[in-house]
Amino acid sequence: MSEEPPPRRLTPLRRERLYESLAAHISDFIEAQGLVGGDRLPPERQLAAELGVSRATLSRALASLETRGRIEVRHGVGALVREPEPPGGAAWQAGLAERPRSEVQVAREAVLAGLARVAAGADSSLRTAMLAPDGRPRTFDHTWRCVRRLAGGGLLAELDDALAGHAPGPGDTPEARERLDALADAVLRGDAAAAATTCQGMLGG
C-alpha cells in the first residue's frame, strides 16, 4: 500500500510585499501544484497563517485573483480555482488595460517580430503577390494584413489580435513608412532575421 503524499503547504511570504505580490504568489502555487478548475484552495484562515499575512491582505489578494478570472470565491464554499482565460478573454483584456501602454507596445512588437519571421518563410510567389511595390505609399494596416496572411493563423495571430486594441499601429509618418518598406522588403527577400528586426520600435513610430 503506497503512502499518502504529504499535505500541500504554501511557503510564508515576506510581510513587506503588497497584496499584488501575494496574489502572484498564490497564482504560482496554483500552477506549481497543478490545480485545475474546480479545485478548492485552503480556507482563508489557514492560508493567512501559512503565508504569514493578515486576513485583510489575503482578502484583497483573493479579490484581485477573482477579478482576473483566476479563482472564484463562493460564499460558504471558499476559493475555487478557475481555468485561465485564453488570450483575448474579458479578464485578460482588463489586465492589459491596467498596464502601461509602452509595456504592451513592447509585447506586441515581439509578436509582430514572430509573425514577420514566419511570413518571410512563406512561398515566394505569395510574398511577391502580396507585398511587391505598386507605386503607392505603404500603410501599416495594409502591410500588416498581408504579413498576417502570409504567416497564417495560430497563437501568435491570436495574441496580436488581443494586443492590437491596446497597442495600435503607428501613425502615417515618414519614419513609420520607412519601417514598413524595410519590413516588406525583408519579407520579400525571405530574410526572416531582418523582418523580425524591423519590428523593434515599430509601434512607437
C-alpha positions as semicolon CSV with decimal commas, in nm:
position;residue;x (nm);y (nm);z (nm)
1;M;0,000;0,000;0,000
2;S;0,152;0,329;-0,108
3;E;0,199;0,607;0,144
4;E;-0,019;0,914;0,115
5;P;0,166;1,221;-0,018
6;P;0,241;1,490;0,239
7;P;-0,019;1,769;0,260
8;R;0,038;2,064;0,031
9;R;0,158;2,378;0,205
10;L;0,238;2,729;0,093
11;T;0,565;2,887;0,198
12;P;0,539;3,207;0,407
13;L;0,556;3,536;0,219
14;R;0,764;3,829;0,340
15;R;0,537;4,080;0,516
16;E;0,658;4,384;0,327
17;R;0,510;4,267;-0,002
18;L;0,179;4,416;-0,111
19;Y;-0,136;4,224;-0,199
20;E;-0,044;4,219;-0,569
21;S;0,266;4,015;-0,490
22;L;0,061;3,792;-0,263
23;A;-0,184;3,732;-0,549
24;A;0,106;3,639;-0,778
25;H;0,242;3,406;-0,507
26;I;-0,091;3,224;-0,480
27;S;-0,119;3,205;-0,861
28;D;0,229;3,050;-0,875
29;F;0,122;2,798;-0,610
30;I;-0,181;2,703;-0,819
31;E;0,043;2,638;-1,119
32;A;0,312;2,454;-0,920
33;Q;0,060;2,219;-0,760
34;G;-0,116;2,152;-1,090
35;L;-0,451;2,269;-0,955
36;V;-0,727;2,284;-1,216
37;G;-1,069;2,438;-1,249
38;G;-1,292;2,339;-0,959
39;D;-1,011;2,259;-0,714
40;R;-1,051;2,438;-0,382
41;L;-0,784;2,644;-0,210
42;P;-0,732;2,603;0,166
43;P;-0,963;2,809;0,392
44;E;-0,871;3,177;0,429
45;R;-0,772;3,138;0,794
46;Q;-0,530;2,857;0,704
47;L;-0,395;3,046;0,402
48;A;-0,332;3,359;0,605
49;A;-0,149;3,161;0,873
50;E;0,067;2,969;0,624
51;L;0,157;3,283;0,430
52;G;0,216;3,498;0,736
53;V;-0,023;3,775;0,628
54;S;-0,336;3,933;0,770
55;R;-0,683;3,819;0,666
56;A;-0,744;4,166;0,521
57;T;-0,437;4,147;0,295
58;L;-0,531;3,795;0,190
59;S;-0,886;3,904;0,107
60;R;-0,753;4,179;-0,121
61;A;-0,523;3,930;-0,295
62;L;-0,808;3,684;-0,349
63;A;-1,031;3,965;-0,479
64;S;-0,757;4,058;-0,726
65;L;-0,730;3,697;-0,845
66;E;-1,108;3,678;-0,880
67;T;-1,112;3,996;-1,090
68;R;-0,854;3,840;-1,321
69;G;-1,066;3,527;-1,353
70;R;-0,808;3,303;-1,182
71;I;-1,031;3,198;-0,891
72;E;-1,396;3,218;-0,791
73;V;-1,490;3,292;-0,431
74;R;-1,821;3,130;-0,332
75;H;-1,995;3,205;-0,005
76;G;-1,992;2,901;0,220
77;V;-1,759;2,714;-0,014
78;G;-1,438;2,917;-0,035
79;A;-1,200;2,999;-0,316
80;L;-1,219;2,770;-0,619
81;V;-0,961;2,762;-0,896
82;R;-1,078;2,866;-1,242
83;E;-0,911;2,774;-1,567
84;P;-0,710;3,066;-1,713
85;E;-0,892;3,256;-1,985
86;P;-0,738;3,236;-2,331
87;P;-0,573;3,547;-2,477
88;G;-0,845;3,799;-2,556
89;G;-1,078;3,692;-2,274
90;A;-1,252;3,962;-2,071
91;A;-1,030;3,926;-1,763
92;W;-0,715;3,910;-1,976
93;Q;-0,817;4,225;-2,163
94;A;-0,893;4,402;-1,835
95;G;-0,543;4,319;-1,714
96;L;-0,393;4,464;-2,032
97;A;-0,585;4,787;-1,986
98;E;-0,416;4,836;-1,647
99;R;-0,064;4,802;-1,785
100;P;0,145;5,092;-1,920
101;R;0,094;5,136;-2,293
102;S;0,470;5,121;-2,351
103;E;0,481;4,775;-2,193
104;V;0,200;4,646;-2,415
105;Q;0,371;4,800;-2,720
106;V;0,691;4,610;-2,648
107;A;0,490;4,288;-2,607
108;R;0,307;4,339;-2,935
109;E;0,630;4,426;-3,117
110;A;0,767;4,089;-3,005
111;V;0,456;3,923;-3,151
112;L;0,493;4,125;-3,473
113;A;0,853;4,007;-3,498
114;G;0,746;3,644;-3,463
115;L;0,479;3,675;-3,731
116;A;0,715;3,862;-3,965
117;R;0,972;3,586;-3,923
118;V;0,714;3,323;-4,020
119;A;0,587;3,532;-4,313
120;A;0,940;3,554;-4,457
121;G;0,934;3,177;-4,495
122;A;0,612;3,166;-4,695
123;D;0,601;3,073;-5,063
124;S;0,796;3,330;-5,267
125;S;0,518;3,375;-5,522
126;L;0,271;3,459;-5,245
127;R;0,516;3,703;-5,089
128;T;0,559;3,878;-5,421
129;A;0,186;3,889;-5,494
130;M;0,106;4,046;-5,157
131;L;0,399;4,275;-5,086
132;A;0,562;4,377;-5,415
133;P;0,573;4,760;-5,455
134;D;0,284;4,903;-5,656
135;G;0,389;5,268;-5,655
136;R;0,167;5,369;-5,363
137;P;0,291;5,453;-5,012
138;R;0,259;5,159;-4,777
139;T;0,024;5,182;-4,479
140;F;0,052;4,980;-4,160
141;D;-0,296;4,829;-4,186
142;H;-0,248;4,701;-4,540
143;T;0,113;4,586;-4,499
144;W;0,048;4,412;-4,170
145;R;-0,267;4,246;-4,306
146;C;-0,052;4,096;-4,583
147;V;0,214;3,981;-4,336
148;R;-0,055;3,819;-4,120
149;R;-0,197;3,631;-4,419
150;L;0,147;3,506;-4,514
151;A;0,217;3,394;-4,158
152;G;-0,114;3,212;-4,124
153;G;-0,313;3,176;-3,801
154;G;-0,208;3,021;-3,475
155;L;-0,130;3,152;-3,129
156;L;0,082;3,445;-3,246
157;A;-0,207;3,575;-3,455
158;E;-0,444;3,540;-3,159
159;L;-0,202;3,730;-2,937
160;D;-0,171;4,003;-3,199
161;D;-0,549;4,038;-3,210
162;A;-0,565;4,065;-2,831
163;L;-0,285;4,321;-2,805
164;A;-0,384;4,536;-3,104
165;G;-0,657;4,723;-2,918
166;H;-0,411;4,839;-2,653
167;A;-0,110;4,895;-2,880
168;P;-0,234;5,007;-3,224
169;G;-0,018;5,057;-3,529
170;P;0,197;5,366;-3,583
171;G;0,075;5,687;-3,741
172;D;0,141;5,782;-4,102
173;T;0,485;5,938;-4,053
174;P;0,799;5,926;-4,271
175;E;0,971;5,708;-4,011
176;A;0,677;5,467;-3,997
177;R;0,665;5,439;-4,378
178;E;1,039;5,374;-4,384
179;R;0,998;5,091;-4,133
180;L;0,710;4,942;-4,332
181;D;0,918;4,949;-4,650
182;A;1,203;4,777;-4,467
183;L;0,964;4,514;-4,329
184;A;0,806;4,443;-4,666
185;D;1,144;4,427;-4,839
186;A;1,280;4,184;-4,579
187;V;0,978;3,955;-4,614
188;L;1,003;3,972;-4,993
189;R;1,370;3,867;-4,974
190;G;1,283;3,585;-4,738
191;D;1,515;3,735;-4,475
192;A;1,348;3,624;-4,153
193;A;1,602;3,784;-3,919
194;A;1,579;4,124;-4,089
195;A;1,198;4,106;-4,097
196;A;1,190;4,046;-3,722
197;T;1,442;4,322;-3,652
198;T;1,238;4,586;-3,836
199;C;0,951;4,529;-3,592
200;Q;1,154;4,658;-3,297
201;G;1,024;5,002;-3,206
202;M;0,770;4,997;-3,489
203;L;0,467;5,086;-3,276
204;G;0,633;5,390;-3,131
205;G;0,678;5,539;-3,476
